[in-house]
Amino acid sequence: MTRIVVIAKASQAVLKDTQASKINLMQPSYVQVAISKEDVASLTRSGNNCIILLKNGQKIIIENFFVEGIEESHTLLFYGEHSEYALAEFDINGTFIDYTPVNENLQIINSATSTTVSAAQQTAVNTGNTLEDDSPSLLKAGLGLLAAEGLYLLAFNKDDDKESDHKNTDIVAPATPKGSLDNEGKVLSGTAEANAIIYITDLKGNILGKATVGSDGSYKIILDHAITDGTKAIVYVVDQAGNKSKGILITGNKDTIAPDDANAQVNESGNIVSGYAEAGAKVYLYAADGTTIIGGPVLAASDGSFSIPVSPALKSGDTAKVIVEDGAGNRSDGSTVEFGKDTLAPNQPQFEVTEDGRLVKGKAEPHSKITITDVNGKPIGTADVDGQGNFEIALNPALAKGDKASISAEDTAGNKSKLVDIVAGQDNIAPEAPTAILNTDGTEVSGKAEPGSKIEIRSKTDGSLLGSGTVKEDGTYIIKLSPALTDDTVANVYAYDPSGNQSSPSEIKGTKDTKAPAVPDLPNVYDDTGESKSVIKSGETTKDGTPIFEGKGEANATITIYENGIAVIIVKVDAKGKWTYTPESDLPPGKYSYAFSQTDSAGNPSAKSGTFEFTVDVAETDVDLAQNDVVSTQFMQLSELLIIASSQPKQTMVEEVKFNIQSLLNENVVDHAEIDLGSLNIDALLIEELAKPSAEFSSSQMIEQVQTLDSVHSNIRLDLDELQHQSYILL
């Protein structure tokens, strides 16, 4: 894993020294990544976060790197070439531009500064003295190593300039060598001037190895001690005339640093061990013997959390050992968990120190004990945390400006948090999460937060800034959003105090519907003139002048129906997303084209659908004139039968007429309807009753019908159009 050091810009205190793949910045900081810029594949912005993708596939996430509105922005540093460091430059949108070479004081290096070094600095390097610097090294957490590294190279190159002044026959320095370490960091190989001596030294000038370059210009140095874990070394060559080349900086990339022990605990049932470890690492659970695996491995999540099922469950008095293994195979020493015992260390305390260094107050695990020690480990203040998690400590002696101390928390079970550096005036307490209310249109957020803090509202999806503002003295704020938050999109509302500490987010959701509904699908269309409904497909012909339309849409929307391009009706979609429509009157014969659109309950209209086309054709129901002749003849026969039958006794008449009437009915001459043929008005149902076995009627009633038939039978022969328009259905 790659080591990362975070140093507060205001206090120069080390905030983090970690190999975690994700870190969260709480105040303006220098972020130093212990790799060369050449090992970086890409630097990208994702919301507030800076994503560092390395060429070896590792991904590092620096949360809140691109926070706007804080006093000073964060600074990201990598190793550069020779004596400088590479400062990553980003534009206003967080897009990576390029690296700028800087020295240990973060001054831009140019031709004038690259060869300048003080006499005192040169003496320190040449005599091998350790440079005095209160800041710890990059690998030991600080800027000192950066300074020493650049200093040595500067002094080395300066010394090289002096050597060139000697009046030797050969005063030309050899070319800068090329070289690289193997994966284990044990073998250095490359090319240099033939027959010269190749050297590799640490940053203080101590020789780690040397060899003679072969006649073919190649060399190999097997080191006594591997160069690993981001350690830097310098490689240079001295030719036979004593001229030294410029040095190159190489890095041992093998990760041999064990991850931190897991912070873990057994649950009350003894069947789960959970806690936190290095993100992405494997977590194993061993029995007390340290060799038998009883759980895992599981992967620690991006936030470091993990849980390991244990079967059989641990019992009272049972202990187990949690081992963390990073991606390079390095293993932690192991932390012990015990059933029925609290083994989970408290979180590091949050605190703020007064400017005069006399008072520290903050938050920590309730009922834990806070201890502050000076640089020599001597306690200078202690306090018990109350039940609400608050504490306050008066320091004696007070922290002078520039002095450092350490703070930790110890819970009632004796578990201790990691130490954190503190200095006078430091504040790492995050403000409370702001309250936030979004208006109906999604254009404005109002709420309450810490007075003087800055509010930022960012999309939860991509982290883009939607709005920002400052909280008034009364603790209220109102912020306009652009773009508006609508259509169930979600945003996070953060508060940042003057020290740059970020609150936990408050979530808001835009509920206004501004999206047009989908174009409705074409409905199913049915012909229901037969005994059952039949489907009418687009392009087909139907006899049904009142087809049934059945479709689907957005629940509670409305469907506008267009007939031949003209809106004819608007129907409602029910709560289940279904709608139906049937024309109120018969469609005249012809071709029809229907289209549909829908409008949702918020008033957003969709585009118009494609068309559904069909033809209404009733010509097939027409009867020809010959059929009309037959009908006329049959009605004349019917009238004659009724006249003859009327002179018979009632029972005889019924029996004789039933057969003839039934024959006519079977031939579809008479239908169950009222038939209006000009002046003739025949109750077909009454006639049908004559054919029923249970028919009972009066002679006078039948005689009246017979007389009617007889008086107008000559008018039965009507033309075809008259039969159609009088709705007489024959076949």
Order of alpha helices (4+ residues) and beta strands (2+ residues): beta-beta-beta-beta-beta-beta-beta-beta-beta-beta-alpha-alpha-beta-beta-beta-beta-beta-beta-beta-beta-beta-beta-beta-beta-beta-beta-beta-beta-beta-beta-beta-beta-beta-beta-beta-beta-beta-beta-beta-beta-beta-beta-beta-beta-beta-beta-beta-beta-beta-alpha-alpha-beta-beta-alpha-alpha-alpha
